[in-house]
Amino acid sequence: MPVEPLADAVRAALGRVLDPEIRKPITELDMVGDVTVDEGGAALVNVKLTIVGCPAADTIERDVRAATLGVTGVTAANIHVSVMTRDERAALTEKLRGPGGARQMQFGADSLTRIYAVTSGKGGVGKSTLTANLAAALAARGLAVGIVDADVYGFSIPGILGLVRDGAAQKPTRVDDMILPPVGFGVKVISIGMFVDDNAAVAWRGPMLHRTIQQFLTDVYFGDLDVLLLDLPPGTGDVAISVGQLLPHAEVLVVTTPQPAAADVAERSGVVARQTGQKIVGVIENMAGLPQPDGSVLELFGSGGGAEVVRRLSAGQDAPVPLLASIPLSVALRAGGDTGAPIVLTDPLDPAAVAILHVADQLAARPRGLAGLKLPVSPR
């Protein structure tokens, strides 16, 4: 004889189990079927995965078992795993995307998501490492964070966030025409590196680059994000222009090094962002010096580059562009990028981590204004 109150308690407990990719309760996603508990306290829970071979299957089954056994009165948990039907997947897609389940831009002008495009004039300034660590720091503060790795030619975000196994980036899950991004350290990540095999080179012209960025912003389901970071390729080429066209309301973080030559090129990336209507939030100076045991700083790349970029980008503006941080050279920061362990989480007292966390604090304190936005409410 089933024990209904206990079955209800189990279902309530399952409402606290999140799908690792969608980051919503599995009960809300209709992934839980029948739940029964017999008189001896043995529970039978039917779980429906989105697809065959779902990479989150083991995690979901483990979390469901733990939640079930955590209910007082349950003595055993039997988890039966099946797969959604085509109609159930279609209903899930519609629930996530809205009526009709149609693909559409998720981060339009009415979005409450803060969008930061991280740009640099030249390569090798540590832009991707900063992007990944900022994302991890913001996620650790409880914010919902995503990254679009828009550096199609030099993708590296999956590796920095530990989403590479045996030399290959973790693949996204496809639910019909909807793509669920992998999650690393609480950050949802999409990268072209997740779609190529054996570290293959990507050799595309402008139209293909534009289409890729557009698909990342439409086909990939990020859900309700507080912050979206875009790791742009160096320079002022096709991807920067496409991001300016697709996300003109994005705000820009300009990364440079203390080197005067880097400052010259970083200024150009900021100018291009302004030409597409984007606002510059601030400048981050990376590799600002290597602290020595005697307390001195070895300035391997010179000094003053960040301040010079700020001076140039502030000229003629109503408000000055701030220098958000000068981040010192750090062996631990470099090592964390190689091993897929963000330094802001593994060694938060490292001087570089302290500087990055300071930038994250500033970004987290900048709420998206509601002025001019269409809210989903109507008068009664």
BALO-237855 format. One record per residue: residue in one letter; x, y, z of N, C-alpha, C in turn; chain. Coordinates in steps of 0.02 Angstrom, whole numbers. Each point is the difference from the previous one (the first is absolute). Layout:
<recs>
REC   r      nc1      nc2      nc3     cac1     cac2     cac3      cc1      cc2      cc3   c
REC   A        X        Y        Z        X        Y        Z        X        Y        Z   A
...
</recs>
This chain:
<recs>
REC   r      nc1      nc2      nc3     cac1     cac2     cac3      cc1      cc2      cc3   c
REC   M       43      -60        0      -43       60        0       45       63        0   A
REC   P       -5       42      -50       41       60       -2      -16       46       58   A
REC   V       51       36       24       -8       49       53        3       69      -31   A
REC   E      -59       30      -13       -3       62      -38       35       59       34   A
REC   P      -10       13       66       34       58       30       76       -4       -7   A
REC   L       28      -61        7       72       -8       -6       22       11      -73   A
REC   A      -40      -22      -47       15       11      -71        0       74      -16   A
REC   D      -47       37       30       -3       73      -10       62       33       29   A
REC   A       24      -26       57       60       28       32       62      -13      -45   A
REC   V        2      -58      -31       56      -15      -45       -2       47      -60   A
REC   R      -59        9      -29       -5       45      -57       21       72       19   A
REC   A      -19       20       60       20       67       22       76        5        7   A
REC   A       31      -53       25       73       -1        6       34        2      -68   A
REC   L      -31      -32      -49       29       -1      -68       -4       70      -32   A
REC   G      -43       42       26       -5       69      -25       63       40       16   A
REC   R       43      -27       42       63       34       16       59      -28      -40   A
REC   V      -14      -49      -43       52      -29      -43        2       38      -66   A
REC   L       58       28      -17        6       39      -61       30      -41      -56   A
REC   D      -24       11      -61       33      -27      -58       67       36       -7   A
REC   P       57      -37       -3       65       33        0       12       47      -59   A
REC   E      -34      -12      -57       11       41      -59      -50       58       -5   A
REC   I      -63      -15       14      -52       52       -6       -4       42       63   A
REC   R       23      -28       56        1       35       64      -69       19       24   A
REC   K      -48      -43      -11      -67        7       25      -21      -65       34   A
REC   P      -50        3       46      -22      -62       34      -26      -50      -51   A
REC   I       17      -63       11      -22      -52      -47      -75       -9        1   A
REC   T      -33       16       55      -73       -4        3      -31       54      -45   A
REC   E       31       58        0      -25       55      -42        9      -15      -74   A
REC   L       51      -42      -16       14      -18      -69      -38      -63      -21   A
REC   D      -45      -24       42      -39      -60      -15       44      -61      -12   A
REC   M       55       -4       36       46      -57       -6      -16      -54       51   A
REC   V      -48       13       44      -19      -49       50      -68      -29      -18   A
REC   G       -4      -66       -7      -63      -33      -14      -34      -22       64   A
REC   D      -24      -61        1      -35      -25       60       48       -9       58   A
REC   V      -24       16       60       37      -10       62      -44      -40       47   A
REC   T       23      -57       23      -39      -40       47       44      -22       58   A
REC   V      -32      -11       57       35      -26       59      -44      -54       31   A
REC   D       28      -60        9      -41      -54       28       -1        5       77   A
REC   E      -37      -46       31       -9        3       73       65      -11       38   A
REC   G       49      -32      -33       64      -10       33       47       59       -7   A
REC   G      -22       52      -36       41       60       -8       45       -1      -61   A
REC   A       -7      -51      -43       40       -4      -61      -31       45      -54   A
REC   A       39       47      -25      -25       47      -50       21      -21      -70   A
REC   L      -45       10      -47       15      -10      -71      -11       66      -35   A
REC   V       54       26      -31       -3       65      -33       17      -10      -74   A
REC   N      -44       24      -43       11       -3      -72       27       67      -24   A
REC   V       59       -2      -30       33       60      -25        7       -5      -75   A
REC   K      -16       55      -34        4        2      -74       55       48      -21   A
REC   L       53      -27      -30       54       42      -26      -20       32      -66   A
REC   T       34       54      -17      -19       36      -62       17      -40      -62   A
REC   I       59      -33        0       22      -37      -59       34      -64       21   A
REC   V        8      -46      -48       40      -60       11       73       21        8   A
REC   G       34      -28       49       70       17       10       11       68       31   A
REC   C      -49       25       35        6       65       33       62        1       45   A
REC   P       46       48      -10       62        1       40      -12       13       74   A
REC   A      -58       27       16      -15       14       71      -37      -57       33   A
REC   A       -8      -57      -34      -42      -54       25       23      -24       69   A
REC   D       65      -13        8       25      -26       63      -11       51       57   A
REC   T       12       63      -15       -9       52       51      -73        5       21   A
REC   I      -45       -1      -49      -71        5       15      -23      -60       42   A
REC   E       20      -60      -21      -20      -59       38       27        1       71   A
REC   R       62       22        8       30        3       67      -37       51       43   A
REC   D      -16       59      -28      -33       51       39      -72      -19       17   A
REC   V      -33      -34      -47      -69      -24       13        0      -52       56   A
REC   R       48      -44       -2        5      -52       52       12       32       68   A
REC   A       46       48        2       16       33       64      -60       38       27   A
REC   A      -35       35      -44      -59       39       22      -54      -46       25   A
REC   T       -9      -56      -33      -52      -48       20       15      -31       68   A
REC   L       62      -22        8       20      -31       63        2       50       57   A
REC   G        2       65      -17        0       51       52      -68       14       30   A
REC   V      -52      -30      -28      -68       10       26      -12      -48       59   A
REC   T      -20       27       55      -13      -40       60      -56      -51      -14   A
REC   G       16      -62       13      -49      -54      -12       17      -42      -61   A
REC   V       44       25      -43       20      -39      -59       58      -45       20   A
REC   T       -7      -64      -14       51      -49       19       43      -22      -58   A
REC   A      -25        8      -61       38      -20      -59      -22       42      -60   A
REC   A       45        7      -47      -16       41      -60       17      -40      -62   A
REC   N      -50      -13      -40        9      -33      -65      -14       51      -54   A
REC   I       51       16      -41       -6       51      -51       -4      -33      -68   A
REC   H      -56       12      -34       -9      -27      -68       11       56      -50   A
REC   V       50       -8      -42       19       53      -47      -24      -18      -71   A
REC   S      -35       47      -31      -21       -8      -70       16       64      -37   A
REC   V      -25        6      -61       15       58      -42      -66       31      -23   A
REC   M       -2       66       -4      -60       35      -23      -18      -21      -71   A
REC   T      -65        1      -13      -24      -10      -68       12       64      -41   A
REC   R       -9       -5      -65        9       59      -42      -48       56       20   A
REC   D      -62      -18       16      -49       50       20       19       32       67   A
REC   E       27      -40       45       21       27       65       59       48       -9   A
REC   R       46      -17      -45       57       45      -13      -24       65      -31   A
REC   A      -49       -5      -45      -27       60      -32      -34       44       52   A
REC   A      -35      -31       48      -33       38       53       52       34       45   A
REC   L       56      -35       12       53       29       41       31       60      -36   A
REC   T       13       -7      -64       28       55      -39      -45       61        2   A
REC   E      -65      -12       -7      -48       56        1       -2       31       70   A
REC   K        5      -41       51       -1       27       68       60       46       12   A
REC   L       58      -20      -28       61       39       11        3       61      -44   A
REC   R      -19       -8      -63        7       55      -48      -61       45       -4   A
REC   G      -56      -25       23      -61       39       -7      -46      -31      -52   A
REC   P      -58       31      -11      -51      -28      -46       30      -16      -68   A
REC   G      -13      -61      -22       25      -22      -65       70      -27        1   A
REC   G       37       15       52       69      -25        5       46       26      -54   A
REC   A      -17       58      -28       39       26      -56       67       27       23   A
REC   R       50       -8      -43       66       28       15       -3       76       -7   A
REC   Q       29       35       48        1       73       -2       58       26       41   A
REC   M       19       61      -13       53       31       37      -19        5       74   A
REC   Q       42      -29       43      -16       -2       72       19       64       36   A
REC   F       44       40      -29       27       57       36      -12       65      -38   A
REC   G      -64       12      -16      -18       60      -36        4       61       44   A
REC   A      -20       57      -28        4       63       37      -42        0       63   A
REC   D      -51      -42        4      -44       -2       59       25      -49       53   A
REC   S       55      -34      -14       26      -49       48       27       34       63   A
REC   L      -10      -32       57       27       25       63       71      -26       13   A
REC   T       26      -40      -46       67      -27        7       52       53      -14   A
REC   R       48        7       45       58       43      -12       46      -35      -50   A
REC   I       17       32      -54       42      -31      -52       66       38       -4   A
REC   Y       55      -36       10       66       30       -4       41      -34      -55   A
REC   A       22       39      -48       44      -25      -52       71       16       22   A
REC   V       41      -51        8       69        9       22       44        2      -62   A
REC   T       32       56      -12       36       11      -62       71       22       13   A
REC   S       42       -8      -50       69       24        4       22       15      -72   A
REC   G       47       45       -6       24       16      -67       44      -54      -28   A
REC   K       38      -33       42       47      -50      -24       -6      -64       41   A
REC   G       27      -54      -26       -3      -63       35       54       -5       54   A
REC   G       -8      -50       43       50      -13       50       -1       45       61   A
REC   V      -55       37       10       -4       44       59      -36      -33       59   A
REC   G      -22      -62       -8      -33      -35       55      -75       12        4   A
REC   K      -29       19      -56      -72       16       -2      -44      -60       18   A
REC   S       15      -58      -28      -41      -59       14        7      -22       73   A
REC   T       60        3       26       11      -18       71      -39       47       45   A
REC   L        0       64      -15      -39       48       40      -74      -13       -6   A
REC   T      -24      -14      -61      -71      -13      -11      -23      -60       42   A
REC   A       38      -54       -4      -19      -61       36        1       11       75   A
REC   N       51       33       26        4       12       72      -53       48       24   A
REC   L      -15       52      -39      -54       45       19      -67      -37        3   A
REC   A      -12      -44      -50      -62      -39        0       -5      -45       61   A
REC   A       55      -35       15        0      -44       58      -11       39       65   A
REC   A       30       59        5       -8       41       60      -72       25        7   A
REC   L      -31       20      -55      -69       23        2      -48      -57       17   A
REC   A       13      -59      -28      -42      -58       15        6      -20       73   A
REC   A       60        7       28       10      -17       71      -38       47       46   A
REC   R      -18       59      -26      -40       47       39      -75      -15       -5   A
REC   G      -18      -54      -35      -69      -19       -6      -35       27      -61   A
REC   L       37       32      -45      -31       26      -62       -3      -55      -52   A
REC   A      -50        4      -44       -5      -45      -57       41       29      -56   A
REC   V       52      -37      -22       51       27      -45        9      -45      -60   A
REC   G        9       30      -58       16      -38      -61       58       32      -37   A
REC   I       33      -40      -41       54       25      -43      -12      -24      -71   A
REC   V        5       46      -47        4      -17      -71       73        9      -20   A
REC   D       33      -55      -16       70        3      -23       -1       19      -73   A
REC   A        3       66      -12       -6       25      -68       67        2      -36   A
REC   D       53      -22       33       65       -4      -32        3      -64      -41   A
REC   V      -31        1      -58      -10      -60      -39       65      -32      -22   A
REC   Y       50       40      -16       64      -27      -22       44      -23       58   A
REC   G       -3       35       56       44      -16       56      -38      -19       62   A
REC   F      -52      -41       -6      -42      -18       57       41      -33       55   A
REC   S      -12       21       62       37      -28       57      -41       -3       64   A
REC   I      -60       29        0      -41        3       61      -16      -70       27   A
REC   P      -18      -50      -41      -15      -66       29       57      -28       42   A
REC   G       62        8      -24       57      -25       38       11       36       65   A
REC   I       -9       66       -1       13       40       60      -52      -15       54   A
REC   L      -61      -19      -21      -53      -16       48       -9      -75       11   A
REC   G       51      -39      -17       -2      -71       17      -49      -41      -40   A
REC   L      -18       22      -60      -49      -35      -41       34      -39      -56   A
REC   V       61      -22       12       38      -40      -49       19      -66       33   A
REC   R      -14      -55      -34       18      -66       24       38      -37      -55   A
REC   D       58      -26       18       41      -38      -49       12       41      -63   A
REC   G       11       63        9       18       43      -57      -59       25      -40   A
REC   A      -61      -18       17      -59       21      -38      -48       39       45   A
REC   A      -28       54      -27      -49       39       37      -64      -39        9   A
REC   Q      -32        9       57      -65      -33       13      -51       23      -50   A
REC   K      -39      -47      -27      -50       17      -51      -64       25       33   A
REC   P      -34       47      -32      -66       21       25      -51      -55      -11   A
REC   T      -55        3       38      -56      -46      -10      -49       32      -48   A
REC   R      -22      -38      -49      -50       24      -48      -68      -30       16   A
REC   V      -49       43       10      -69      -22        8      -38       27      -60   A
REC   D       -9      -44      -50      -26       21      -65       45       56      -27   A
REC   D      -28       60      -13       42       54      -28       25       48       54   A
REC   M       -7      -20       62       22       42       56       65      -29       29   A
REC   I       49       43       12       65      -20       26        6       21       73   A
REC   L       18      -48       43       10       14       71       74        5       13   A
REC   P       25       57       22       72        9        9       27      -37       61   A
REC   P       60      -28       -5       32      -29       59       11       52       54   A
REC   V        8      -23       61        8       45       58       66      -15       34   A
REC   G       41       51        8       63       -7       36        4       51       56   A
REC   F        7      -24       62        4       44       59      -61       47        3   A
REC   G      -58      -27      -17      -62       38        3      -11       47      -59   A
REC   V       43       -2      -50       -5       44      -58      -21      -40      -61   A
REC   K      -52       22      -34      -22      -32      -62       44       25      -57   A
REC   V       29      -47      -38       50       18      -50      -17      -30      -68   A
REC   I        7       41      -52       -5      -25      -68       60       25      -39   A
REC   S       29      -45      -39       61       16      -38        2      -43      -63   A
REC   I       29       28      -52        8      -39      -62       45      -60       13   A
REC   G       42        4       52       43      -56       17      -39      -62       20   A
REC   M      -64        8       18      -42      -57       18      -29      -36      -60   A
REC   F       12       29      -60      -29      -29      -60       52      -25      -50   A
REC   V       64        8       15       52      -24      -44       36      -58       34   A
REC   D       29      -43      -40       34      -59       26       76        7       -4   A
REC   D       34      -29       48       73       -5        0       34       68       -8   A
REC   N      -28       50       33       31       67        0        9       27      -71   A
REC   A      -49      -16      -43        5       21      -70       -2       76       -6   A
REC   A       36       26      -49        1       72      -12      -65       22      -34   A
REC   V      -23       60       15      -59       29      -31       23       54      -48   A
REC   A      -17       -8      -64       21       48      -51      -62       25      -36   A
REC   W      -32       50       27      -63       26      -27        6       73      -19   A
REC   R      -41       19      -48       -4       71      -18      -57       33       39   A
REC   G       -8       65      -11      -46       41       38      -71      -27        7   A
REC   P      -34      -19      -55      -70      -23        6       -8      -60       46   A
REC   M       48      -47       -2       -5      -58       44       11       20       73   A
REC   L       44       47       11       12       23       68      -63       34       28   A
REC   H      -31       41      -40      -61       35       21      -55      -51       16   A
REC   R       -8      -50      -44      -52      -50       11       13      -40       64   A
REC   T       63      -15       14       16      -37       60      -19       38       63   A
REC   I       19       64        3      -17       40       59      -76        7        6   A
REC   Q      -34        9      -56      -72        6        1      -33      -64       26   A
REC   Q       26      -58      -22      -28      -64       24       14      -10       74   A
REC   F       58       21       24       14       -5       71      -51       40       41   A
REC   L      -24       55      -27      -46       43       37      -73      -19      -10   A
REC   T      -14      -46      -46      -69      -21      -12      -12      -74       16   A
REC   D       43      -44      -25      -11      -72        7       19      -25       69   A
REC   V       47       33       33       24      -23       65      -47       28       55   A
REC   Y      -25      -46       42      -45       22       53       40       15       63   A
REC   F        6       64       17       36       21       60      -47        9       59   A
REC   G      -64        9      -12      -46       14       55        7       71       23   A
REC   D      -25       13       60        1       68       28       69       14       31   A
REC   L       40       39      -35       67       16       24        1       70       32   A
REC   D       39        6       52       15       67       27       54       34      -41   A
REC   V       49      -40      -21       58       27      -36       18      -46      -58   A
REC   L       12       28      -58       27      -36      -58       65       34      -20   A
REC   L       54      -40       -2       65       25      -22       16      -28      -69   A
REC   L       25       42      -44       22      -22      -66       75       10       -4   A
REC   D       36      -55      -13       72        3       -9       14       11      -74   A
REC   L       15       62      -19        9       17      -70       72      -15      -22   A
REC   P        9      -13      -65       68       -9      -26       36       67        0   A
REC   P       66       -2       -3       36       64       -2      -13       37      -65   A
REC   G        6       66        4       -8       40      -60      -69       29       -8   A
REC   T      -12       28      -59      -62       36      -14      -33      -27      -63   A
REC   G        1      -67       -9      -24      -30      -62      -72      -21        2   A
REC   D      -15      -54      -37      -68      -21      -13      -40      -15       64   A
REC   V       30      -35       48      -38      -20       59      -19       61       42   A
REC   A       47       47        8      -15       61       38      -57       38      -32   A
REC   I        0        3      -66      -54       35      -36      -66      -37        7   A
REC   S        3      -67       -5      -62      -39        8      -30        7       69   A
REC   V       43       -1       52      -25        9       68      -31       69        7   A
REC   G       31       50      -31      -28       67        3      -68        4      -33   A
REC   Q       -9      -38      -54      -65        0      -35      -53      -40       38   A
REC   L       20      -58       27      -48      -44       33      -16       23       71   A
REC   L       50       31       33       -9       21       70       25       72        9   A
REC   P      -33       47      -33       23       69        5       -5       29       70   A
REC   H      -40      -32       43       -8       24       69       51      -32       47   A
REC   A       45      -42      -26       51      -29       42       49       54       24   A
REC   E       30      -14       57       51       45       27       68      -33       -8   A
REC   V       52       40       -3       65      -25      -20       52        9       55   A
REC   L       38      -54       11       59        2       43       61       -5      -45   A
REC   V       43       49        3       60        2      -42       59      -25       40   A
REC   V       34      -51      -25       58      -29       34       64       20      -36   A
REC   T       49       22       38       64       19      -29       55      -24       47   A
REC   T       63       10      -21       57      -10       43       34       67       10   A
REC   P       50        4       45       33       65       11       41       24      -60   A
REC   Q       10      -44      -48       42       16      -58      -31       55      -43   A
REC   P       36       51      -18      -29       54      -42      -29      -26      -66   A
REC   A       33      -49      -32      -25      -27      -63      -69      -32        9   A
REC   A      -10      -35       57      -65      -31       14      -52       54       12   A
REC   A       20       55       32      -47       54       14      -25       31      -64   A
REC   D       44        8      -49      -20       28      -64      -56      -40      -32   A
REC   V        8      -67        0      -48      -43      -33      -64       -7       42   A
REC   A        7       -1       65      -59       -6       44      -46       59      -10   A
REC   E       29       59      -10      -41       59      -12      -45      -10      -61   A
REC   R       27      -30      -52      -39      -11      -62      -60      -44       13   A
REC   S       10      -53       41      -57      -46       13      -56       37       36   A
REC   G       19       46       45      -51       40       34      -35       48      -46   A
REC   V       36       28      -47      -30       47      -48      -51      -37      -44   A
REC   V       18      -60      -24      -46      -39      -41      -64      -17       39   A
REC   A        8      -17       64      -59      -15       41      -46       60        3   A
REC   R       28       58        9      -42       61        3      -34       13      -67   A
REC   Q       33      -15      -54      -30       12      -66      -62      -43      -11   A
REC   T       -5      -57       34      -59      -42       -5      -51       15       54   A
REC   G       12       52       41      -48       21       50       11      -30       69   A
REC   Q       54      -38        8       12      -32       65       36       48       48   A
REC   K      -13       -9       63       30       41       52       61      -35       30   A
REC   I       53       37       12       60      -28       31       -8        5       76   A
REC   V        0      -57       34       -7       -2       72       65       19       35   A
REC   G       55      -24      -28       64       15       31       56      -37      -34   A
REC   V       60       14       24       62      -30      -27       31      -43       55   A
REC   I       25      -59      -20       36      -44       46       71       -6      -26   A
REC   E       49       17       42       70       -8      -19       25      -66       28   A
REC   N       18      -46      -44       24      -65       20       77       -3       -5   A
REC   M       30      -48       35       73       -8       -1       35       64       22   A
REC   A      -27       31       54       24       65       21       67       -2       35   A
REC   G       27      -57       14       65       -6       32        5      -65       38   A
REC   L       62      -21       14       11      -63       35       28       15       69   A
REC   P      -40      -10       53       24       13       68       62      -42       17   A
REC   Q       50       31       32       62      -33       19        1      -14       75   A
REC   P       41      -48       22        3      -17       71       18       60       45   A
REC   D       38       48      -26       20       57       41      -53       55        1   A
REC   G      -58      -12      -32      -53       49       -1       -1       45      -60   A
REC   S       53       -2      -40        1       41      -61      -41      -34      -54   A
REC   V      -11       35      -55      -39      -26      -56       42        3      -64   A
REC   L        7      -56      -33       37       -3      -63      -50       14      -56   A
REC   E        9       56      -33      -47       20      -53       24      -26      -68   A
REC   L      -16      -64      -12       23      -33      -61      -27       32      -63   A
REC   F      -61       27        4      -32       29      -59       -7       75        6   A
REC   G       43       31       38       -3       72        7      -54       21       49   A
REC   S      -20       63       -6      -51       26       46      -39       56      -34   A
REC   G      -59       12       27      -40       57      -22      -48      -13      -57   A
REC   G        0      -61      -28      -44      -14      -56      -74        8       16   A
REC   G      -20      -26       58      -70        5       19      -22       71        8   A
REC   A       41       41       35      -17       70       11       -3       38      -66   A
REC   E       43      -19      -47       -1       34      -65      -63      -17      -40   A
REC   V      -21      -63        2      -62      -19      -35      -59       37       31   A
REC   V       -2        4       66      -53       37       35        0       73      -22   A
REC   R       59       31       -3        4       70      -19      -27       11      -71   A
REC   R       19      -44      -46      -22        9      -70      -75      -13       -8   A
REC   L      -25      -52       33      -71      -16       -8      -45       48       39   A
REC   S       27       36       47      -39       49       39       -4       67      -36   A
REC   A       45       12      -47        2       65      -34      -65       14      -36   A
REC   G      -30       57       14      -62       21      -34      -62      -34       26   A
REC   Q        4      -39       54      -59      -35       26      -30       39       59   A
REC   D      -64      -10       11      -34       34       55       27      -24       68   A
REC   A       17      -64        4       27      -29       61       63      -38      -16   A
REC   P       51        3       43       62      -36      -14       -9      -75        2   A
REC   V       39      -35      -41        1      -73        1       46      -22       57   A
REC   P      -24      -43       46       41      -18       58       51      -55      -16   A
REC   L       54        0       36       47      -57        1      -25      -46       56   A
REC   L      -29      -56      -19      -32      -44       49       51      -37       43   A
REC   A       57      -18      -28       51      -36       38       64       -5      -39   A
REC   S       55       -4       36       65      -19      -28       18      -68       30   A
REC   I        1      -50      -42        9      -69       24       72      -21       -9   A
REC   P       34      -18       55       70      -19       -6       10      -67      -33   A
REC   L       59      -10      -27       18      -66      -27       -3      -51       57   A
REC   S      -24      -60      -17       -8      -51       52       11      -69      -31   A
REC   V       46      -37       29       11      -69      -23      -61      -42       15   A
REC   A      -32       12       57      -60      -38       18      -57       12      -48   A
REC   L       -6       62      -25      -53       16      -48       11      -38      -65   A
REC   R       62       -1      -22       16      -37      -61      -11      -75        9   A
REC   A       22      -26       57       -8      -71       12      -73      -20        5   A
REC   G      -41       43       31      -71      -15        5      -34       -3      -68   A
REC   G       23       41      -47      -27       -2      -68       18      -65      -35   A
REC   D       61      -26       14       22      -62      -32      -36      -61       28   A
REC   T      -15        2       65      -31      -59       32      -76        4        3   A
REC   G      -29       57      -21      -73        6        2      -27       13       69   A
REC   A       38       38       41      -21       16       68        8       75       11   A
REC   P      -53       39       -5        5       73        6       31       21       67   A
REC   I       48       44       -4       38       20       59      -44       37       51   A
REC   V      -53       32      -23      -44       36       46      -35      -47       48   A
REC   L       -3      -64      -18      -30      -51       44       52      -41       37   A
REC   T       56      -14      -33       50      -44       30       50       37       44   A
REC   D       14       63      -15       50       38       37      -22       74        3   A
REC   P      -55       14       34      -28       68       -2       44       53       33   A
REC   L       51      -20       37       45       49       31       60       17      -44   A
REC   D        8      -35      -55       53       19      -47      -13       72      -24   A
REC   P       53       42       -6      -11       70      -20      -40        8      -64   A
REC   A       12      -44      -50      -39        4      -62      -73      -16       13   A
REC   A      -13      -51       41      -69      -18       16      -35       56       37   A
REC   V       36       32       46      -30       56       37      -21       56      -47   A
REC   A       42       15      -50      -17       53      -48      -59      -19      -43   A
REC   I       -3      -64      -22      -56      -22      -42      -65        0       41   A
REC   L        4      -22       62      -59        0       43      -25       71       12   A
REC   H       46       48        2      -20       70        7      -41       23      -61   A
REC   V       21      -21      -59      -38       16      -61      -68      -33        3   A
REC   A       -2      -64       22      -64      -35        5      -47       36       48   A
REC   D       26       26       55      -41       37       48      -31       61      -34   A
REC   Q       39       35      -41      -25       59      -34      -54      -18      -51   A
REC   L       10      -54      -36      -50      -20      -50      -64      -25       34   A
REC   A        8      -37       55      -59      -27       35      -42       55       31   A
REC   A       31       57       14      -36       55       31      -34       46      -50   A
REC   R        2      -18      -65      -29       42      -52      -65      -32      -25   A
REC   P      -57       13       34      -64      -30      -21      -22       29      -67   A
REC   R      -35      -41      -38      -26       23      -64      -59       46       13   A
REC   G        1       60      -26      -56       46        8      -61      -22      -38   A
REC   L      -59       19       26      -63      -19      -32      -27       55      -46   A
REC   A       33       57       -2      -24       56      -41       -2      -20      -73   A
REC   G      -58        9      -30       -8      -13      -72      -12      -72      -18   A
REC   L       -1      -46       49      -11      -70      -14      -74      -18        3   A
REC   K      -20      -46      -43      -68      -26        1       -4      -58       49   A
REC   L      -39        8       53       -6      -53       49      -62      -42      -15   A
REC   P        3      -66       15      -56      -45      -15      -57        7       49   A
REC   V      -25       61        9      -58       11       44      -49       45      -36   A
REC   S      -62       -3       21      -52       42      -31      -45       26       55   A
REC   P      -28       60       -8      -44       28       51      -66      -38        3   A
REC   R      -31        1       59      -65      -33        8      -53       53       17   A
</recs>
